[in-house]
Amino acid sequence: MAISLFISLMLFNIYRLNLITLTPNRLKYDYGYLISLLVRIVFLVLIGLSISKPLETLLFEKIGLGQGQSFISSIRILNGDYPIVWIFTFLFITLFISPLFIKITVNPSNTYSRSILILNKKLIEEDYDYFKTNYSLIFEKSIGIKIEVTEKYEDPPFNTIRKKNTLKVGTEKDFINHLYGY
């Protein structure tokens, strides 16, 4: 029981990870993305098969098909003698991978997607401001030193635009003169 629960949770988390990490509606589909998408689809189909076949065996044994056989021989009998089982398999796998296709085909410029992006951005910015304020206060209370969070990017917390380096650096000749004390 514990092993089957562990395997079920593992498959569920792999399924969710496949769906969550998918980036829909990219401007340019390169080969790496298409290969990744193909691998995801194949993996989801394999997970769907590994879930649908035991369900089929349980469902069709209850209606009297393939009774009294071992699990593997029940699957063989059902798949070989009753082609309607493949329709059930196809429907289950289609249902299983439909969230993947829905996520790929949803337009990112619709009202719902824009609302989600705006809310996510607002949430991230509010949490980052809260972090900056409390981080400084915690240091000041615990060790008595006032610390200020320095930003290396112009658009924190998203960190996509790096600040220009304003450090003035001399030439190689200046560095050598500094080393030798001239």
Secondary structure, DSSP 4 states (H G I P E B T S, - for coil): -HHHHHHHHHHHHHHHHHHHT---S-S---HHHHHHHHHHHHHHHHHHHHHHHHHHHHHHHHTTTTTTS-HHHHHHHHHHH-THHHHHHHHHHHHHHHHHHHHHHS-TTSHHHHHHHHHHHHHHHHHHHHHHHHHHHHHHHHHS-------SBSSTTT--SBPPP------HHHHHHHHHT-
